[in-house]
């Protein structure tokens, strides 16, 4: 009987050192298929290092990382075929139009009917009216939508979003949130890193907190809230926000 793979990502004992800096000190976590997994951490916590290792851009010193059933160290080509990565800054060719960007990537992925692929993506991401404008004329939100559209050409099973809303205004951020939710609803696994705690609170099925090279908390929002002291109020009980939970967990860990 064939075993059904329910985990998109499995990480065990991941370690990485840059020169004298021990960035990752044994990171463990799993990501369910079709879920949104949010990795939280302060600047320098190692979030982008983890993303680079999982997307085959960087080799770990030790530990294992399995993405879509393939070991990233021994079968990087297989991993790349099933993932896409959107970094902190939009990676679009600003000389080309939105349509030309999408057609170019569809051709690079050897897809049939690249123009039709581009048209479908433009419509899906609300960029049809701006399709024949150079990407350099796009607003930050439009550029990010195009960037995510480019990352979805070829229908990858796992999408890595490394701080995808950095620098966006609130309206554009909400646009990206909507896209992320739609992707997950369609069965795509989303691995999200963010410094915006509200973003994780709004989107994530499961949240992990990375601190000083280790995962110090991992669970659903409800599970993390149980680790926060119950609110005390004379008349109204105040529910803890994810930001308060994050800071409390970090403070408690540092006090140990």
Secondary structure, 3 states (H helix, E strand, C coil): CCCCCCEEEEEEEEEEEECCEEEEEEEEEEEECCCEEEEECCCCCCHHHHHHHHCCCCCCCEEEEEECCEECCCCHHHHHCCEEEECCCCCCCCCCEHHHHHHHHHHHCCCCCHHHHHHHHHHHCCCHHHCCCEHHHCCHHHHHHHHHHHHCCCCCCEEEEECCCCCCCHHHHHHHHHHHHHHHHCCCEEEEEECCHHHHHHHCCEEEEEECCEEEEEECHHHHHCCCCCCCCCCCCCCCCHHHHHHHHHHHHHHC
